[in-house]
Amino acid sequence: MIILSAFQPQLPSPLIPFTPPWEGASNVTMMVKRDDAIHPVVSGNKWRKLKYTIENLPPTVESIVSFGGGFSNHLHALGFVCHTLGLPFHAIVRGNYEGNESPMLNDLLHWHANLHYVNKDTYQKRHEKRYLAQLNAQFPNCLIVPEGGSQSDALFGLSELIDEIDHPFDTIIAPVASGATLAGIVKGLAPTQHALGIGVLKGEGYLESLVSQFLDHEMNWRITHDFHCGGYAKQPRYLKTFCAQFNTSMPFAIEPVYSGKVFYALQQLLREGAFRKGERIVILHTGGLQGARPKGN
Ligand SMILES: *Cc1c(COP(=O)(O)O)cnc(C)c1O
């Protein structure tokens, strides 16, 4: 069995007080769960998602196949883990970045990953049985990990983050893309606690269906769709400005795709008085700063 603790993760991840000089902030108590600090490369929720999949890897598996965009935190994390373990890695990448690689793709190349650029239509098939069978034939004895690392055993690793929080809290806030992170959190909550998801893409109804597919009857969660800022990875000027100001004045950094939208939402919700007086809030920092690196880094 592979033991991921050989990667020396910082676990439990730090839980730090958060006291921004924002309107409404003094009405509540806030702490940030710093999953961005778990590992210098395999950061945030991608560590937790991969943990059990990698630790329980059948010995017959000869390579790993997975999917993502050109800046994917998931491909980055998985690519590093495969490289370190000496497992061949096939990354199916949406779009053709040949000769125009992002910092993420350059890292993958450096880690000897096999990059397979596919067009939108092929990428669309990433959940289809026939396409997956074709990949299985192309890469014999491979393990296919779904986009975002959101296989159902990812939930076990994710819900451990709740067990690590040794302070009482009422609400935990986290970003939602494929929904596995929010679902894993909900699995770990006590019935009196709530999770608030911040949708980072346009997906009213759709994001809820992604989360509930992983859950049984848990009801103590909801998603707000007011802070996707135009869609996945869309970065309007106000969001960029918010992140830049945050990063010069706060004790940790955020990026515009996930954590930037979460903290931007938090600032707005505090201003609107959306929380109960005295509410104890944990904000999950899911990491992902590698995706925001400028070219040449
Ligand atoms: C992948 C990712 C998410 C999205 O998590 P889901 O489980 O897909 O909802 C959030 N934050 C960061 C930093 C990520 O890399």
The ligand as an ORCA input file, in Angstrom:
! r2SCAN-3c Opt
* xyz 0 1
  C     -10.990     21.836     -7.578
  C     -11.089     23.015     -6.661
  C     -12.309     23.398     -6.077
  C     -13.621     22.766     -6.446
  O     -13.936     21.670     -5.666
  P     -15.163     20.718     -6.088
  O     -15.024     19.554     -5.214
  O     -14.920     20.378     -7.530
  O     -16.424     21.466     -5.923
  C     -12.297     24.433     -5.171
  N     -11.148     25.088     -4.863
  C      -9.970     24.768     -5.421
  C      -8.778     25.543     -5.079
  C      -9.905     23.726     -6.331
  O      -8.726     23.423     -6.896
*
